[in-house]
Structures are given as C-alpha cells and as structure tokens.
Amino acid sequence: MPLSRQVQIACDIVNRGAARLAGTEAPQFKDNETTFEQLIERIQKTISHLNTFQPEQINGSEERTITLQMRDNTLSFQGMQFLLYFVLPNLYFHVTTAYDILRHCGVELGKRDFLGQI
C-alpha cells in the first residue's frame, strides 16, 4: 500500500481504538488524501480527536469486551488485550511502513524522527 494508505490506516486504528475503549463512535474520514498537506491535516484531526477523551472515559475499559467484525471472522478481546495486541501493533506496523516508504524515497529520517523528541 502507498504512503497515503499507511497514514490513513494508522489514523483509523488509533481513532477507532480509543473510541471503542471509551464506548463512543469514531469519526469517519473519506480516505481521499493525495498530498502531504492533506495527510498532515488528517494526522492533526486524529490528534484532536484523541485529545477529546477524558481519562475517566478510558479508565476501567481493561475488562470491556471489544468485538471486531473482520472480513472472514469476528475477533473478540478484553479492553487491555485489544489495546496491547491489536491497536498498538497495528499502529506501529503502519507508522513504521510509512517511515520506511519515506526513507526509501530519499527523505532523510532517523531514529529520533521515528521516536519523536525524547
């Protein structure tokens, strides 16, 4: 999948993951971004959505049952397992893939760019 799709999926994973843990609906995006500016805007919208959650919406969701309908089957998790074994691995995979695509195309990125400011 191209860079744009990697960014879209990463944003969707965290938007939907946080919403499911909080028991709310996630925003729906059209997946029509074609420029860096549009991808940056999508990331900013995702961060804004995440900033709307209050700790009390997520606290206690460790035992909440989360059910996902996939193409061929249904997955069911407890909240903590959903976060640790579905949301985070998918997020890291797609962010890493986006990072690798950019590096392959000659963008000078390093480990600190991936990890952010420490």
Backbone as a printed PyTorch tensor [residue, N CA C, xyz], in Angstrom:
tensor([[[  0.8410,  -1.1790,   0.0000],
         [  0.0000,   0.0000,   0.0000],
         [  0.8900,   1.2470,   0.0000]],

        [[  0.4360,   2.3080,  -0.6180],
         [  1.2410,   3.5340,  -0.6920],
         [  1.2720,   4.2810,   0.6430]],

        [[  2.1150,   5.2810,   0.6900],
         [  2.2780,   6.0980,   1.8940],
         [  0.9410,   6.6340,   2.3980]],

        [[  0.1370,   7.1770,   1.5060],
         [ -1.1360,   7.7690,   1.9330],
         [ -2.0000,   6.7450,   2.6560]],

        [[ -2.0450,   5.5230,   2.1640],
         [ -2.8730,   4.4930,   2.7990],
         [ -2.3060,   4.0920,   4.1600]],

        [[ -0.9940,   4.0650,   4.2910],
         [ -0.3730,   3.7430,   5.5780],
         [ -0.7740,   4.7760,   6.6330]],

        [[ -0.7500,   6.0500,   6.2550],
         [ -1.1340,   7.1250,   7.1810],
         [ -2.6190,   7.0120,   7.5220]],

        [[ -3.4450,   6.7680,   6.5170],
         [ -4.8860,   6.6480,   6.7620],
         [ -5.1910,   5.5100,   7.7280]],

        [[ -4.5660,   4.3650,   7.5160],
         [ -4.8210,   3.2210,   8.3870],
         [ -4.3180,   3.5010,   9.8040]],

        [[ -3.1370,   4.0890,   9.9400],
         [ -2.6140,   4.4070,  11.2760],
         [ -3.5740,   5.3370,  12.0210]],

        [[ -4.0770,   6.3300,  11.3300],
         [ -5.0370,   7.2620,  11.9580],
         [ -6.3230,   6.5350,  12.3370]],

        [[ -6.8160,   5.6960,  11.4390],
         [ -8.0530,   4.9620,  11.7240],
         [ -7.8910,   4.0200,  12.9130]],

        [[ -6.7650,   3.3540,  12.9920],
         [ -6.5160,   2.4050,  14.0870],
         [ -6.6220,   3.1100,  15.4340]],

        [[ -5.9570,   4.2660,  15.5870],
         [ -5.9880,   4.9330,  16.8920],
         [ -7.3300,   5.6090,  17.1450]],

        [[ -7.9460,   6.1820,  16.1090],
         [ -9.2680,   6.7850,  16.2950],
         [-10.2850,   5.7560,  16.7470]],

        [[-10.3410,   4.6620,  16.0260],
         [-11.3180,   3.6140,  16.3510],
         [-10.9710,   2.9010,  17.6450]],

        [[ -9.6710,   2.6870,  17.8750],
         [ -9.2550,   2.0170,  19.0990],
         [ -9.6490,   2.8010,  20.3350]],

        [[ -9.3360,   4.0870,  20.3500],
         [ -9.6950,   4.9210,  21.5000],
         [-11.2090,   4.9970,  21.6690]],

        [[-11.9170,   5.1380,  20.5670],
         [-13.3790,   5.2200,  20.6460],
         [-13.9740,   3.9300,  21.1920]],

        [[-13.4770,   2.7950,  20.7380],
         [-14.0050,   1.5240,  21.2420],
         [-13.7250,   1.3710,  22.7320]],

        [[-12.5300,   1.7460,  23.1660],
         [-12.2160,   1.6660,  24.5930],
         [-13.1060,   2.5930,  25.4170]],

        [[-13.4340,   3.7520,  24.8450],
         [-14.2760,   4.7210,  25.5580],
         [-15.7630,   4.4390,  25.3890]],

        [[-16.1160,   3.5310,  24.4970],
         [-17.5250,   3.2300,  24.2570],
         [-18.2230,   4.3060,  23.4430]],

        [[-17.4700,   4.9700,  22.5540],
         [-18.0440,   6.0340,  21.7160],
         [-17.8480,   5.6890,  20.2400]],

        [[-18.3730,   6.5290,  19.3750],
         [-18.2060,   6.3680,  17.9310],
         [-16.9730,   7.1340,  17.4640]],

        [[-16.2480,   6.5370,  16.5610],
         [-15.0670,   7.2000,  15.9880],
         [-15.4800,   8.0390,  14.7870]],

        [[-14.7460,   9.1260,  14.5250],
         [-15.0440,   9.9010,  13.3180],
         [-14.7120,   9.0780,  12.0750]],

        [[-15.4230,   9.3410,  11.0140],
         [-15.1920,   8.6630,   9.7370],
         [-14.5230,   9.6270,   8.7750]],

        [[-13.4260,   9.2060,   8.1790],
         [-12.7370,  10.0110,   7.1830],
         [-12.8940,   9.3330,   5.8260]],

        [[-12.8220,  10.1160,   4.7580],
         [-13.0830,   9.6050,   3.4170],
         [-11.9210,   8.8620,   2.7750]],

        [[-10.7350,   8.9180,   3.3210],
         [ -9.5530,   8.2850,   2.7210],
         [ -9.2750,   8.8140,   1.3210]],

        [[ -9.3300,  10.1310,   1.1870],
         [ -9.1170,  10.7400,  -0.1320],
         [ -7.9040,  11.6720,  -0.1640]],

        [[ -7.0250,  11.5700,   0.8180],
         [ -5.8540,  12.4350,   0.8690],
         [ -4.8630,  12.0510,  -0.2350]],

        [[ -4.3430,  13.0810,  -0.9220],
         [ -3.3920,  12.8350,  -2.0100],
         [ -2.1170,  13.6640,  -1.8730]],

        [[ -2.0880,  14.5980,  -0.9250],
         [ -0.9160,  15.4540,  -0.7530],
         [ -0.3990,  15.3350,   0.6790]],

        [[  0.8550,  15.7520,   0.8690],
         [  1.4130,  15.7730,   2.2210],
         [  0.5930,  16.6710,   3.1300]],

        [[  0.1620,  17.8060,   2.6200],
         [ -0.6350,  18.7360,   3.4350],
         [ -1.9150,  18.0650,   3.9170]],

        [[ -2.5620,  17.3140,   3.0330],
         [ -3.7950,  16.6240,   3.4240],
         [ -3.5160,  15.5170,   4.4350]],

        [[ -2.4070,  14.8180,   4.2700],
         [ -2.0550,  13.7710,   5.2360],
         [ -1.7400,  14.3720,   6.5990]],

        [[ -1.0320,  15.4930,   6.6040],
         [ -0.7300,  16.1830,   7.8660],
         [ -2.0240,  16.6370,   8.5250]],

        [[ -2.9650,  17.1400,   7.7320],
         [ -4.2600,  17.5670,   8.2830],
         [ -4.9990,  16.3730,   8.8940]],

        [[ -4.9200,  15.2260,   8.2420],
         [ -5.5770,  14.0300,   8.7830],
         [ -4.9450,  13.6260,  10.1170]],

        [[ -3.6410,  13.6800,  10.1930],
         [ -2.9510,  13.3640,  11.4490],
         [ -3.3640,  14.3610,  12.5310]],

        [[ -3.4530,  15.6380,  12.1800],
         [ -3.8620,  16.6580,  13.1520],
         [ -5.2970,  16.4300,  13.6100]],

        [[ -6.1810,  16.0270,  12.7050],
         [ -7.5650,  15.7210,  13.0940],
         [ -7.6050,  14.5180,  14.0390]],

        [[ -6.7430,  13.5580,  13.7910],
         [ -6.6720,  12.3830,  14.6550],
         [ -6.2030,  12.7750,  16.0530]],

        [[ -5.1650,  13.5900,  16.1170],
         [ -4.6690,  14.0570,  17.4210],
         [ -5.7490,  14.8560,  18.1400]],

        [[ -6.4560,  15.7070,  17.4140],
         [ -7.5480,  16.4880,  18.0210],
         [ -8.6230,  15.5670,  18.5780]],

        [[ -8.9630,  14.5210,  17.8310],
         [ -9.9620,  13.5640,  18.3160],
         [ -9.4850,  12.8830,  19.5930]],

        [[ -8.2350,  12.4520,  19.6110],
         [ -7.7020,  11.7920,  20.8040],
         [ -7.7070,  12.7230,  22.0080]],

        [[ -7.4710,  14.0050,  21.7630],
         [ -7.4600,  14.9830,  22.8540],
         [ -8.8400,  15.2570,  23.4310]],

        [[ -9.9030,  14.7710,  22.7900],
         [-11.2510,  14.9830,  23.3320],
         [-11.5750,  14.0030,  24.4540]],

        [[-10.8090,  12.9230,  24.5620],
         [-11.1070,  11.9150,  25.5720],
         [-10.6110,  12.3520,  26.9420]],

        [[-11.4390,  12.0770,  27.9220],
         [-11.0850,  12.3060,  29.3150],
         [-10.6440,  10.9660,  29.9060]],

        [[ -9.7180,  10.9910,  30.8610],
         [ -9.2430,   9.7240,  31.4470],
         [-10.3730,   8.8250,  31.9370]],

        [[-11.4000,   9.4150,  32.5110],
         [-12.4860,   8.5860,  33.0490],
         [-13.2650,   7.8470,  31.9610]],

        [[-13.1380,   8.2790,  30.6970],
         [-13.7870,   7.5530,  29.6060],
         [-13.0450,   6.2590,  29.2700]],

        [[-11.7510,   6.2390,  29.5030],
         [-10.9240,   5.0820,  29.1610],
         [-10.6690,   4.2130,  30.3920]],

        [[-10.4730,   4.8560,  31.5560],
         [-10.2180,   4.1120,  32.7880],
         [-11.3240,   3.0870,  33.0140]],

        [[-10.9290,   1.8810,  33.3480],
         [-11.9050,   0.8300,  33.6030],
         [-12.2660,   0.0200,  32.3680]],

        [[-11.7260,   0.3910,  31.2100],
         [-12.0710,  -0.3370,  29.9830],
         [-11.2190,  -1.5960,  29.7940]],

        [[-10.3390,  -1.8780,  30.7480],
         [ -9.4450,  -3.0330,  30.6300],
         [-10.2150,  -4.3450,  30.4520]],

        [[-11.3720,  -4.4330,  31.0730],
         [-12.1730,  -5.6670,  31.0290],
         [-13.3320,  -5.5800,  30.0390]],

        [[-13.5240,  -4.4080,  29.4220],
         [-14.6270,  -4.2400,  28.4620],
         [-14.4150,  -5.1890,  27.2860]],

        [[-15.4610,  -5.8520,  26.8550],
         [-15.3660,  -6.7330,  25.6910],
         [-15.4470,  -5.8850,  24.4280]],

        [[-14.4740,  -6.0650,  23.5630],
         [-14.4040,  -5.3620,  22.2850],
         [-14.5210,  -6.4340,  21.2010]],

        [[-15.5010,  -6.2970,  20.3450],
         [-15.7100,  -7.2510,  19.2620],
         [-15.5270,  -6.5410,  17.9360]],

        [[-14.7050,  -7.1360,  17.0840],
         [-14.4260,  -6.5690,  15.7620],
         [-14.8990,  -7.5370,  14.6890]],

        [[-15.6840,  -7.0420,  13.7700],
         [-16.0880,  -7.8480,  12.6280],
         [-15.0630,  -7.6700,  11.5190]],

        [[-14.3630,  -8.7340,  11.2060],
         [-13.3700,  -8.7110,  10.1400],
         [-14.0300,  -9.2660,   8.8760]],

        [[-13.2860,  -9.3010,   7.7980],
         [-13.8460,  -9.8180,   6.5410],
         [-14.3750, -11.2410,   6.6890]],

        [[-13.5250, -12.1220,   7.2500],
         [-13.8640, -13.5420,   7.2860],
         [-14.2160, -14.0840,   8.6670]],

        [[-14.0420, -13.2760,   9.6970],
         [-14.3180, -13.7740,  11.0390],
         [-14.5530, -12.6090,  11.9910]],

        [[-14.8490, -12.9690,  13.2180],
         [-15.0700, -11.9980,  14.2740],
         [-13.9890, -12.1850,  15.3290]],

        [[-13.3950, -11.0640,  15.7630],
         [-12.3930, -11.0920,  16.8240],
         [-13.0040, -10.4910,  18.0720]],

        [[-12.7030, -11.0780,  19.1970],
         [-13.2000, -10.5640,  20.4630],
         [-12.0330, -10.4530,  21.4390]],

        [[-11.9530,  -9.3140,  22.1050],
         [-10.8680,  -9.0190,  23.0340],
         [-11.4390,  -8.4270,  24.3090]],

        [[-10.6800,  -8.5410,  25.3960],
         [-10.8960,  -7.6860,  26.5480],
         [-10.1550,  -6.3920,  26.2460]],

        [[-10.5520,  -5.2890,  26.8370],
         [-10.0030,  -3.9830,  26.5130],
         [ -8.4870,  -3.8860,  26.5300]],

        [[ -7.8550,  -4.4110,  27.5790],
         [ -6.3960,  -4.3300,  27.6770],
         [ -5.7310,  -5.1140,  26.5520]],

        [[ -6.2320,  -6.3110,  26.2790],
         [ -5.6650,  -7.1150,  25.1960],
         [ -5.9000,  -6.4460,  23.8440]],

        [[ -7.0440,  -5.8270,  23.6770],
         [ -7.3390,  -5.0960,  22.4410],
         [ -6.3000,  -4.0070,  22.2040]],

        [[ -6.0000,  -3.2380,  23.2420],
         [ -5.0050,  -2.1770,  23.1280],
         [ -3.6120,  -2.7470,  22.8600]],

        [[ -3.1970,  -3.7180,  23.6800],
         [ -1.8200,  -4.2220,  23.6120],
         [ -1.5470,  -5.1420,  22.4320]],

        [[ -2.5480,  -5.9070,  21.9990],
         [ -2.3010,  -6.9310,  20.9840],
         [ -2.9530,  -6.6410,  19.6390]],

        [[ -3.7490,  -5.5790,  19.5540],
         [ -4.3540,  -5.2250,  18.2700],
         [ -4.0470,  -3.7840,  17.8800]],

        [[ -4.4380,  -2.8320,  18.7180],
         [ -4.2750,  -1.4150,  18.3590],
         [ -2.8020,  -1.0480,  18.2170]],

        [[ -2.0250,  -1.2480,  19.2710],
         [ -0.6160,  -0.8130,  19.2250],
         [  0.2050,  -1.5380,  18.1570]],

        [[  0.1120,  -2.8640,  18.0150],
         [  0.8900,  -3.4960,  16.9450],
         [  0.5050,  -3.0010,  15.5510]],

        [[ -0.7860,  -2.8020,  15.3090],
         [ -1.2120,  -2.2810,  14.0100],
         [ -0.7220,  -0.8580,  13.7940]],

        [[ -0.8030,  -0.0370,  14.8210],
         [ -0.3050,   1.3320,  14.7210],
         [  1.1840,   1.3300,  14.3910]],

        [[  1.9680,   0.5890,  15.1640],
         [  3.4120,   0.5540,  14.9280],
         [  3.7440,   0.0130,  13.5360]],

        [[  3.0300,  -0.9970,  13.0880],
         [  3.2820,  -1.5500,  11.7630],
         [  3.0910,  -0.4880,  10.6830]],

        [[  1.9660,   0.2130,  10.7080],
         [  1.6660,   1.1650,   9.6390],
         [  2.5180,   2.4310,   9.7310]],

        [[  2.8400,   2.8700,  10.9460],
         [  3.7310,   4.0190,  11.0920],
         [  5.1390,   3.6470,  10.6240]],

        [[  5.5930,   2.4640,  10.9800],
         [  6.9140,   2.0160,  10.5420],
         [  6.9590,   1.8670,   9.0250]],

        [[  5.9040,   1.3450,   8.4480],
         [  5.8630,   1.1910,   6.9970],
         [  5.8710,   2.5550,   6.3140]],

        [[  5.1390,   3.5180,   6.8360],
         [  5.1640,   4.8790,   6.2770],
         [  6.5710,   5.4650,   6.3790]],

        [[  7.2000,   5.2880,   7.5090],
         [  8.5720,   5.7470,   7.7360],
         [  9.5170,   5.1110,   6.7120]],

        [[  9.3710,   3.8010,   6.5120],
         [ 10.2360,   3.0950,   5.5580],
         [ 10.0100,   3.5690,   4.1240]],

        [[  8.7730,   3.8190,   3.7520],
         [  8.4900,   4.3370,   2.4060],
         [  9.1720,   5.6810,   2.2140]],

        [[  9.0500,   6.5600,   3.2050],
         [  9.6890,   7.8740,   3.1040],
         [ 11.2020,   7.7450,   2.9840]],

        [[ 11.8040,   6.8970,   3.8000],
         [ 13.2640,   6.6980,   3.7270],
         [ 13.6710,   6.1280,   2.3810]],

        [[ 12.9090,   5.1780,   1.8810],
         [ 13.2030,   4.5840,   0.5820],
         [ 13.1660,   5.6330,  -0.5320]],

        [[ 12.2960,   6.6150,  -0.3700],
         [ 12.1610,   7.6840,  -1.3790],
         [ 13.1750,   8.8070,  -1.1740]],

        [[ 14.0940,   8.6430,  -0.2340],
         [ 15.1710,   9.6000,  -0.0670],
         [ 14.9760,  10.6520,   1.0020]],

        [[ 13.8950,  10.5640,   1.7530],
         [ 13.6760,  11.5210,   2.8400],
         [ 14.6510,  11.1680,   3.9540]],

        [[ 15.3930,  12.1530,   4.4130],
         [ 16.3770,  11.9100,   5.4720],
         [ 15.6750,  11.8690,   6.8280]],

        [[ 15.4260,  10.6640,   7.2830],
         [ 14.7950,  10.4220,   8.5750],
         [ 15.6870,   9.4930,   9.3730]],

        [[ 15.6790,   9.6780,  10.6660],
         [ 16.4430,   8.8110,  11.5390],
         [ 15.5810,   8.3050,  12.6770]],

        [[ 16.2190,   7.5900,  13.5740],
         [ 15.5170,   7.0030,  14.7120],
         [ 14.8170,   8.0680,  15.5610]],

        [[ 15.4680,   9.1980,  15.7610],
         [ 14.8540,  10.2670,  16.5680],
         [ 13.5900,  10.8040,  15.9100]],

        [[ 13.5510,  10.8320,  14.5710],
         [ 12.3390,  11.2560,  13.8770],
         [ 11.1980,  10.2800,  14.1340]],

        [[ 11.5150,   8.9990,  14.1660],
         [ 10.5060,   7.9830,  14.4120],
         [ 10.0120,   8.0500,  15.8530]],

        [[ 10.9410,   8.1880,  16.7880],
         [ 10.5800,   8.1760,  18.2070],
         [ 10.0320,   9.5040,  18.7050]],

        [[ 10.2790,  10.5870,  17.9820],
         [  9.8650,  11.8990,  18.4450],
         [ 10.9010,  12.4740,  19.3960]],

        [[ 10.5950,  13.5960,  19.9580],
         [ 11.5030,  14.2420,  20.8990],
         [ 11.4620,  13.5350,  22.2210]],

        [[ 12.6240,  13.0760,  22.6530],
         [ 12.7040,  12.3630,  23.9370],
         [ 13.2690,  13.3030,  24.9840]]])
